[in-house]
Amino acid sequence: MTNQAGTITWAICEHTMRGVEPPPDEPVAPYMARWRATVARHPLLAALGSGICLGPIGILCSFVVSNVVLHLLPPEQWGNSGAAHLDRLDPAMFFFLALVFAPVIETVLGQVLPMEAARRLGAGPAAQILLSGLVWGCGHYASGGLVHGITAVFGGLVFACGYAALRPAGIRPAYVAAASAHATQNGIIWALMVSAAAA
């Protein structure tokens, strides 16, 4: 039984990385069948749920990578903090910028445009995700220096995975998945900053 489940999982992963759905007669794991049915019935709700789940994963990836990078690079190579100016904003303005403005605009620039361009050029989901992560990192490097850029690559990869996972349901659900992951990540950071300031 375990071997069969492993074979099914491997087949799904293989088809996903090639950017095609498994044939309809190929067996699918029950959890995958439920997920596909949910996406088919409620694509935007499934996208929102995916994004909310991916936000904390993005924070975890960024936290681990930033700690590794900060230990490996000398301080003179770190660059400016991308968040250095945020302490000058009041909490309401930071909330708007981080949870509304940035996810809406940056998702278009960091996921939709590069991933759709790569898709139209025939790139598979893995290449689309990698391109999106690199674009995301470059944009954050420009605004925050080397550590911020390297850390952002990994957060961008998480958002891109959300986009790629929901892309078979259409651009709108894919956009909602990536934007809600970004908003969730920023919302957690916002809540931590507000609670730290209140303490």
CYANA upper distance limits for C-alpha pairs under 8 A (distance plus 0.5 A):
  1 MET  CA      5 ALA  CA      6.78
  2 THR  CA      6 GLY  CA      6.59
  3 ASN  CA      7 THR  CA      6.59
  4 GLN  CA      8 ILE  CA      6.69
  5 ALA  CA      9 THR  CA      6.60
  5 ALA  CA     29 ALA  CA      7.45
  6 GLY  CA     10 TRP  CA      6.49
  7 THR  CA     11 ALA  CA      6.59
  8 ILE  CA     12 ILE  CA      6.76
  8 ILE  CA     27 PRO  CA      7.25
  8 ILE  CA     28 VAL  CA      6.68
  8 ILE  CA     29 ALA  CA      7.05
  9 THR  CA     13 CYS  CA      6.71
  9 THR  CA     28 VAL  CA      8.39
  9 THR  CA     29 ALA  CA      7.68
 10 TRP  CA     14 GLU  CA      6.48
 11 ALA  CA     15 HIS  CA      6.64
 11 ALA  CA     22 PRO  CA      8.10
 12 ILE  CA     16 THR  CA      6.56
 12 ILE  CA     21 GLU  CA      8.37
 12 ILE  CA     22 PRO  CA      7.04
 12 ILE  CA     28 VAL  CA      8.18
 13 CYS  CA     17 MET  CA      6.61
 14 GLU  CA     18 ARG  CA      6.87
 15 HIS  CA     19 GLY  CA      6.69
 15 HIS  CA     20 VAL  CA      5.81
 15 HIS  CA     21 GLU  CA      6.35
 15 HIS  CA     22 PRO  CA      6.33
 16 THR  CA     20 VAL  CA      6.32
 16 THR  CA     21 GLU  CA      7.04
 16 THR  CA    125 PRO  CA      7.85
 17 MET  CA    124 GLY  CA      7.01
 17 MET  CA    125 PRO  CA      6.32
 17 MET  CA    126 ALA  CA      6.45
 18 ARG  CA    124 GLY  CA      6.20
 18 ARG  CA    125 PRO  CA      7.55
 19 GLY  CA    124 GLY  CA      5.82
 19 GLY  CA    125 PRO  CA      6.27
 22 PRO  CA     26 GLU  CA      7.00
 28 VAL  CA     32 MET  CA      6.93
 28 VAL  CA     33 ALA  CA      6.78
 29 ALA  CA     33 ALA  CA      6.83
 30 PRO  CA     34 ARG  CA      6.74
 31 TYR  CA     35 TRP  CA      6.66
 32 MET  CA     36 ARG  CA      6.65
 33 ALA  CA     37 ALA  CA      6.70
 34 ARG  CA     38 THR  CA      6.68
 35 TRP  CA     39 VAL  CA      6.71
 36 ARG  CA     40 ALA  CA      6.58
 37 ALA  CA     41 ARG  CA      6.67
 38 THR  CA     42 HIS  CA      6.28
 38 THR  CA     43 PRO  CA      7.60
 38 THR  CA     46 ALA  CA      7.14
 39 VAL  CA     43 PRO  CA      4.89
 39 VAL  CA     44 LEU  CA      8.31
 39 VAL  CA     45 LEU  CA      8.45
 39 VAL  CA     46 ALA  CA      6.09
 39 VAL  CA     47 ALA  CA      8.30
 39 VAL  CA    166 LEU  CA      8.48
 39 VAL  CA    169 ALA  CA      7.56
 40 ALA  CA    169 ALA  CA      7.72
 42 HIS  CA     46 ALA  CA      6.55
 43 PRO  CA     47 ALA  CA      6.54
 43 PRO  CA    166 LEU  CA      8.41
 43 PRO  CA    169 ALA  CA      6.99
 43 PRO  CA    173 PRO  CA      6.34
 44 LEU  CA     48 LEU  CA      6.61
 44 LEU  CA    172 ARG  CA      7.97
 44 LEU  CA    173 PRO  CA      5.51
 44 LEU  CA    176 VAL  CA      7.32
 45 LEU  CA     49 GLY  CA      6.67
 46 ALA  CA     50 SER  CA      6.58
 46 ALA  CA    173 PRO  CA      8.42
 47 ALA  CA     51 GLY  CA      6.64
 47 ALA  CA    162 GLY  CA      8.41
 47 ALA  CA    166 LEU  CA      7.00
 47 ALA  CA    173 PRO  CA      5.85
 47 ALA  CA    174 ALA  CA      7.19
 47 ALA  CA    176 VAL  CA      6.24
 47 ALA  CA    177 ALA  CA      4.87
 48 LEU  CA     52 ILE  CA      6.71
 48 LEU  CA    176 VAL  CA      6.54
 48 LEU  CA    177 ALA  CA      5.94
 48 LEU  CA    180 SER  CA      6.48
 49 GLY  CA     53 CYS  CA      6.77
 49 GLY  CA    177 ALA  CA      8.13
 50 SER  CA     54 LEU  CA      6.60
 50 SER  CA    162 GLY  CA      7.29
 50 SER  CA    177 ALA  CA      6.40
 50 SER  CA    181 ALA  CA      7.97
 51 GLY  CA     55 GLY  CA      6.64
 51 GLY  CA    159 PHE  CA      8.38
 51 GLY  CA    162 GLY  CA      7.05
 51 GLY  CA    176 VAL  CA      7.86
 51 GLY  CA    177 ALA  CA      4.98
 51 GLY  CA    178 ALA  CA      6.53
 51 GLY  CA    179 ALA  CA      7.65
 51 GLY  CA    180 SER  CA      5.17
 51 GLY  CA    181 ALA  CA      4.33
 51 GLY  CA    182 HIS  CA      8.04
 51 GLY  CA    184 THR  CA      7.83
 52 ILE  CA     56 PRO  CA      8.19
 52 ILE  CA    180 SER  CA      6.55
 52 ILE  CA    181 ALA  CA      5.89
 52 ILE  CA    184 THR  CA      6.24
 53 CYS  CA     57 ILE  CA      7.74
 53 CYS  CA    181 ALA  CA      7.70
 54 LEU  CA     58 GLY  CA      6.68
 54 LEU  CA    158 VAL  CA      7.35
 54 LEU  CA    159 PHE  CA      7.85
 54 LEU  CA    162 GLY  CA      7.72
 54 LEU  CA    181 ALA  CA      5.83
 55 GLY  CA     59 ILE  CA      6.97
 55 GLY  CA    180 SER  CA      8.09
 55 GLY  CA    181 ALA  CA      4.80
 55 GLY  CA    182 HIS  CA      6.63
 55 GLY  CA    183 ALA  CA      7.93
 55 GLY  CA    184 THR  CA      5.39
 55 GLY  CA    185 GLN  CA      4.87
 56 PRO  CA     60 LEU  CA      6.68
 56 PRO  CA    184 THR  CA      7.81
 56 PRO  CA    185 GLN  CA      6.48
 56 PRO  CA    188 ILE  CA      8.36
 57 ILE  CA     61 CYS  CA      6.66
 57 ILE  CA    158 VAL  CA      7.87
 58 GLY  CA     62 SER  CA      6.56
 58 GLY  CA    154 PHE  CA      7.83
 58 GLY  CA    155 GLY  CA      5.32
 58 GLY  CA    156 GLY  CA      8.41
 58 GLY  CA    158 VAL  CA      6.19
 58 GLY  CA    159 PHE  CA      7.99
 58 GLY  CA    181 ALA  CA      8.31
 58 GLY  CA    185 GLN  CA      7.14
 59 ILE  CA     63 PHE  CA      6.43
 59 ILE  CA    155 GLY  CA      7.56
 59 ILE  CA    185 GLN  CA      6.56
 60 LEU  CA     64 VAL  CA      6.68
 61 CYS  CA     65 VAL  CA      6.58
 61 CYS  CA    154 PHE  CA      6.79
 61 CYS  CA    155 GLY  CA      7.01
 62 SER  CA     66 SER  CA      6.35
 62 SER  CA    151 THR  CA      5.74
 62 SER  CA    152 ALA  CA      7.26
 62 SER  CA    154 PHE  CA      6.65
 62 SER  CA    155 GLY  CA      6.25
 63 PHE  CA     67 ASN  CA      6.70
 63 PHE  CA    151 THR  CA      8.31
 64 VAL  CA     68 VAL  CA      6.81
 65 VAL  CA     69 VAL  CA      6.54
 65 VAL  CA    150 ILE  CA      8.32
 65 VAL  CA    151 THR  CA      6.25
 65 VAL  CA    154 PHE  CA      8.12
 66 SER  CA     70 LEU  CA      6.42
 66 SER  CA    147 VAL  CA      7.16
 66 SER  CA    148 HIS  CA      8.25
 66 SER  CA    150 ILE  CA      8.21
 66 SER  CA    151 THR  CA      5.92
 67 ASN  CA     71 HIS  CA      6.77
 68 VAL  CA     72 LEU  CA      6.74
 69 VAL  CA     73 LEU  CA      6.42
 69 VAL  CA    147 VAL  CA      7.07
 69 VAL  CA    150 ILE  CA      8.40
 70 LEU  CA     74 PRO  CA      7.95
 70 LEU  CA     75 PRO  CA      8.06
 70 LEU  CA     78 TRP  CA      7.89
 70 LEU  CA    147 VAL  CA      7.65
 73 LEU  CA     77 GLN  CA      6.87
 73 LEU  CA     78 TRP  CA      7.39
 74 PRO  CA     78 TRP  CA      7.50
 75 PRO  CA     79 GLY  CA      8.48
 77 GLN  CA    146 LEU  CA      7.41
 78 TRP  CA    145 GLY  CA      6.89
 78 TRP  CA    146 LEU  CA      5.96
 78 TRP  CA    147 VAL  CA      5.71
 78 TRP  CA    148 HIS  CA      8.49
 79 GLY  CA    144 GLY  CA      7.10
 79 GLY  CA    145 GLY  CA      4.59
 79 GLY  CA    146 LEU  CA      6.03
 79 GLY  CA    147 VAL  CA      7.22
 79 GLY  CA    148 HIS  CA      8.40
 80 ASN  CA     84 ALA  CA      8.06
 80 ASN  CA    144 GLY  CA      5.63
 80 ASN  CA    145 GLY  CA      5.65
 81 SER  CA    144 GLY  CA      5.50
 81 SER  CA    145 GLY  CA      7.19
 81 SER  CA    148 HIS  CA      7.26
 82 GLY  CA    140 HIS  CA      7.82
 82 GLY  CA    143 SER  CA      6.31
 82 GLY  CA    144 GLY  CA      4.24
 82 GLY  CA    145 GLY  CA      7.64
 82 GLY  CA    148 HIS  CA      6.83
 83 ALA  CA     87 ASP  CA      8.24
 83 ALA  CA    144 GLY  CA      8.01
 85 HIS  CA     89 LEU  CA      7.94
 86 LEU  CA     94 PHE  CA      7.48
 89 LEU  CA     93 MET  CA      6.66
 89 LEU  CA     94 PHE  CA      6.46
 90 ASP  CA     94 PHE  CA      6.79
 91 PRO  CA     95 PHE  CA      6.45
 91 PRO  CA    194 VAL  CA      7.55
 92 ALA  CA     96 PHE  CA      6.80
 93 MET  CA     97 LEU  CA      6.65
 94 PHE  CA     98 ALA  CA      6.28
 94 PHE  CA    190 TRP  CA      8.03
 95 PHE  CA     99 LEU  CA      6.11
 95 PHE  CA    100 VAL  CA      8.06
 95 PHE  CA    187 GLY  CA      8.00
 95 PHE  CA    190 TRP  CA      7.26
 96 PHE  CA    100 VAL  CA      5.75
 96 PHE  CA    101 PHE  CA      6.82
 97 LEU  CA    101 PHE  CA      5.28
 97 LEU  CA    102 ALA  CA      6.27
 98 ALA  CA    102 ALA  CA      5.90
 98 ALA  CA    103 PRO  CA      7.60
 98 ALA  CA    183 ALA  CA      7.38
 98 ALA  CA    186 ASN  CA      6.16
 98 ALA  CA    187 GLY  CA      7.63
 98 ALA  CA    190 TRP  CA      8.22
 99 LEU  CA    103 PRO  CA      6.85
 99 LEU  CA    182 HIS  CA      8.33
 99 LEU  CA    183 ALA  CA      5.21
 99 LEU  CA    184 THR  CA      8.02
 99 LEU  CA    186 ASN  CA      6.60
 99 LEU  CA    187 GLY  CA      6.55
100 VAL  CA    104 VAL  CA      6.68
100 VAL  CA    183 ALA  CA      7.54
101 PHE  CA    105 ILE  CA      6.63
102 ALA  CA    106 GLU  CA      5.88
102 ALA  CA    107 THR  CA      8.23
102 ALA  CA    183 ALA  CA      8.44
103 PRO  CA    107 THR  CA      6.06
103 PRO  CA    179 ALA  CA      5.43
103 PRO  CA    180 SER  CA      7.78
103 PRO  CA    182 HIS  CA      6.12
103 PRO  CA    183 ALA  CA      6.17
104 VAL  CA    108 VAL  CA      7.36
104 VAL  CA    179 ALA  CA      6.77
105 ILE  CA    109 LEU  CA      7.03
106 GLU  CA    110 GLY  CA      6.06
106 GLU  CA    111 GLN  CA      8.26
107 THR  CA    111 GLN  CA      5.72
107 THR  CA    112 VAL  CA      6.84
107 THR  CA    175 TYR  CA      7.49
107 THR  CA    178 ALA  CA      7.03
107 THR  CA    179 ALA  CA      6.18
108 VAL  CA    112 VAL  CA      5.23
108 VAL  CA    113 LEU  CA      6.48
108 VAL  CA    175 TYR  CA      8.29
109 LEU  CA    113 LEU  CA      6.19
109 LEU  CA    114 PRO  CA      7.86
110 GLY  CA    114 PRO  CA      7.06
110 GLY  CA    132 SER  CA      6.32
110 GLY  CA    133 GLY  CA      8.17
110 GLY  CA    135 VAL  CA      6.53
110 GLY  CA    136 TRP  CA      5.71
110 GLY  CA    156 GLY  CA      8.08
111 GLN  CA    115 MET  CA      6.13
111 GLN  CA    116 GLU  CA      8.46
111 GLN  CA    132 SER  CA      6.01
111 GLN  CA    136 TRP  CA      8.47
111 GLN  CA    159 PHE  CA      8.08
111 GLN  CA    160 ALA  CA      6.48
111 GLN  CA    163 TYR  CA      7.64
111 GLN  CA    175 TYR  CA      8.36
111 GLN  CA    178 ALA  CA      7.95
112 VAL  CA    116 GLU  CA      6.22
112 VAL  CA    171 ILE  CA      8.48
112 VAL  CA    175 TYR  CA      7.40
113 LEU  CA    117 ALA  CA      6.48
114 PRO  CA    118 ALA  CA      6.57
114 PRO  CA    128 GLN  CA      7.76
114 PRO  CA    131 LEU  CA      7.24
114 PRO  CA    132 SER  CA      6.32
114 PRO  CA    135 VAL  CA      8.04
115 MET  CA    119 ARG  CA      6.45
115 MET  CA    128 GLN  CA      5.42
115 MET  CA    129 ILE  CA      7.51
115 MET  CA    131 LEU  CA      7.67
115 MET  CA    132 SER  CA      6.68
116 GLU  CA    120 ARG  CA      6.60
116 GLU  CA    128 GLN  CA      8.46
117 ALA  CA    121 LEU  CA      6.80
118 ALA  CA    122 GLY  CA      6.92
118 ALA  CA    123 ALA  CA      5.77
118 ALA  CA    124 GLY  CA      8.43
118 ALA  CA    127 ALA  CA      8.16
118 ALA  CA    128 GLN  CA      6.27
118 ALA  CA    131 LEU  CA      8.45
119 ARG  CA    123 ALA  CA      5.62
119 ARG  CA    124 GLY  CA      7.19
119 ARG  CA    125 PRO  CA      8.22
119 ARG  CA    128 GLN  CA      7.30
123 ALA  CA    127 ALA  CA      6.35
123 ALA  CA    128 GLN  CA      6.85
124 GLY  CA    128 GLN  CA      6.76
125 PRO  CA    129 ILE  CA      6.55
125 PRO  CA    164 ALA  CA      6.75
126 ALA  CA    130 LEU  CA      6.72
127 ALA  CA    131 LEU  CA      6.56
128 GLN  CA    132 SER  CA      6.62
128 GLN  CA    160 ALA  CA      8.37
128 GLN  CA    164 ALA  CA      8.44
129 ILE  CA    133 GLY  CA      6.67
129 ILE  CA    157 LEU  CA      6.52
129 ILE  CA    160 ALA  CA      5.64
129 ILE  CA    161 CYS  CA      6.74
129 ILE  CA    164 ALA  CA      7.66
130 LEU  CA    134 LEU  CA      6.76
130 LEU  CA    157 LEU  CA      7.15
131 LEU  CA    135 VAL  CA      6.67
132 SER  CA    136 TRP  CA      6.51
132 SER  CA    156 GLY  CA      7.17
132 SER  CA    157 LEU  CA      7.28
132 SER  CA    160 ALA  CA      6.70
133 GLY  CA    137 GLY  CA      6.59
133 GLY  CA    152 ALA  CA      8.21
133 GLY  CA    153 VAL  CA      5.26
133 GLY  CA    154 PHE  CA      7.06
133 GLY  CA    155 GLY  CA      8.03
133 GLY  CA    156 GLY  CA      5.00
133 GLY  CA    157 LEU  CA      5.04
133 GLY  CA    160 ALA  CA      7.38
134 LEU  CA    138 CYS  CA      6.59
134 LEU  CA    153 VAL  CA      6.20
134 LEU  CA    156 GLY  CA      8.21
135 VAL  CA    139 GLY  CA      6.71
135 VAL  CA    153 VAL  CA      8.30
136 TRP  CA    140 HIS  CA      6.84
136 TRP  CA    149 GLY  CA      8.41
136 TRP  CA    152 ALA  CA      6.90
136 TRP  CA    153 VAL  CA      6.33
136 TRP  CA    156 GLY  CA      5.93
137 GLY  CA    141 TYR  CA      6.41
137 GLY  CA    148 HIS  CA      8.28
137 GLY  CA    149 GLY  CA      4.99
137 GLY  CA    150 ILE  CA      6.47
137 GLY  CA    151 THR  CA      7.80
137 GLY  CA    152 ALA  CA      5.33
137 GLY  CA    153 VAL  CA      4.68
137 GLY  CA    154 PHE  CA      8.37
137 GLY  CA    156 GLY  CA      7.51
138 CYS  CA    142 ALA  CA      6.72
138 CYS  CA    149 GLY  CA      6.48
138 CYS  CA    153 VAL  CA      8.33
139 GLY  CA    143 SER  CA      7.18
139 GLY  CA    149 GLY  CA      7.79
140 HIS  CA    144 GLY  CA      6.28
140 HIS  CA    145 GLY  CA      7.89
140 HIS  CA    148 HIS  CA      6.69
140 HIS  CA    149 GLY  CA      5.33
140 HIS  CA    152 ALA  CA      6.85
141 TYR  CA    145 GLY  CA      5.13
141 TYR  CA    146 LEU  CA      6.05
141 TYR  CA    147 VAL  CA      8.09
141 TYR  CA    148 HIS  CA      6.31
141 TYR  CA    149 GLY  CA      4.25
141 TYR  CA    150 ILE  CA      7.84
142 ALA  CA    149 GLY  CA      8.01
144 GLY  CA    148 HIS  CA      5.88
144 GLY  CA    149 GLY  CA      7.29
145 GLY  CA    149 GLY  CA      6.57
146 LEU  CA    150 ILE  CA      6.62
147 VAL  CA    151 THR  CA      6.51
148 HIS  CA    152 ALA  CA      6.45
149 GLY  CA    153 VAL  CA      6.86
150 ILE  CA    154 PHE  CA      7.77
151 THR  CA    155 GLY  CA      7.30
152 ALA  CA    156 GLY  CA      6.34
153 VAL  CA    157 LEU  CA      6.67
154 PHE  CA    158 VAL  CA      7.00
155 GLY  CA    159 PHE  CA      6.99
156 GLY  CA    160 ALA  CA      6.51
157 LEU  CA    161 CYS  CA      6.60
158 VAL  CA    162 GLY  CA      7.02
159 PHE  CA    163 TYR  CA      6.86
159 PHE  CA    177 ALA  CA      8.13
159 PHE  CA    178 ALA  CA      5.25
159 PHE  CA    179 ALA  CA      8.12
159 PHE  CA    181 ALA  CA      6.67
159 PHE  CA    182 HIS  CA      7.26
160 ALA  CA    164 ALA  CA      6.55
160 ALA  CA    178 ALA  CA      6.98
161 CYS  CA    165 ALA  CA      6.45
161 CYS  CA    178 ALA  CA      8.45
162 GLY  CA    166 LEU  CA      6.92
162 GLY  CA    174 ALA  CA      7.34
162 GLY  CA    177 ALA  CA      5.88
162 GLY  CA    178 ALA  CA      5.86
162 GLY  CA    181 ALA  CA      8.11
163 TYR  CA    167 ARG  CA      6.40
163 TYR  CA    173 PRO  CA      8.39
163 TYR  CA    174 ALA  CA      4.78
163 TYR  CA    175 TYR  CA      6.62
163 TYR  CA    176 VAL  CA      8.44
163 TYR  CA    177 ALA  CA      6.29
163 TYR  CA    178 ALA  CA      5.69
164 ALA  CA    168 PRO  CA      8.24
164 ALA  CA    174 ALA  CA      7.17
165 ALA  CA    174 ALA  CA      7.75
166 LEU  CA    170 GLY  CA      7.53
166 LEU  CA    171 ILE  CA      8.50
166 LEU  CA    173 PRO  CA      6.37
166 LEU  CA    174 ALA  CA      5.09
166 LEU  CA    177 ALA  CA      7.47
167 ARG  CA    171 ILE  CA      6.29
167 ARG  CA    173 PRO  CA      7.34
167 ARG  CA    174 ALA  CA      5.29
169 ALA  CA    173 PRO  CA      6.89
169 ALA  CA    174 ALA  CA      7.89
170 GLY  CA    174 ALA  CA      6.88
171 ILE  CA    175 TYR  CA      6.44
172 ARG  CA    176 VAL  CA      6.65
173 PRO  CA    177 ALA  CA      6.63
174 ALA  CA    178 ALA  CA      6.91
175 TYR  CA    179 ALA  CA      6.47
176 VAL  CA    180 SER  CA      6.24
177 ALA  CA    181 ALA  CA      6.66
178 ALA  CA    182 HIS  CA      6.77
179 ALA  CA    183 ALA  CA      6.56
180 SER  CA    184 THR  CA      6.39
181 ALA  CA    185 GLN  CA      6.64
182 HIS  CA    186 ASN  CA      6.64
183 ALA  CA    187 GLY  CA      6.30
184 THR  CA    188 ILE  CA      6.69
185 GLN  CA    189 ILE  CA      6.93
186 ASN  CA    190 TRP  CA      6.49
187 GLY  CA    191 ALA  CA      6.60
188 ILE  CA    192 LEU  CA      6.71
189 ILE  CA    193 MET  CA      6.66
190 TRP  CA    194 VAL  CA      6.65
191 ALA  CA    195 SER  CA      6.57
192 LEU  CA    196 ALA  CA      6.50
193 MET  CA    197 ALA  CA      6.61
194 VAL  CA    198 ALA  CA      6.68
195 SER  CA    199 ALA  CA      6.72
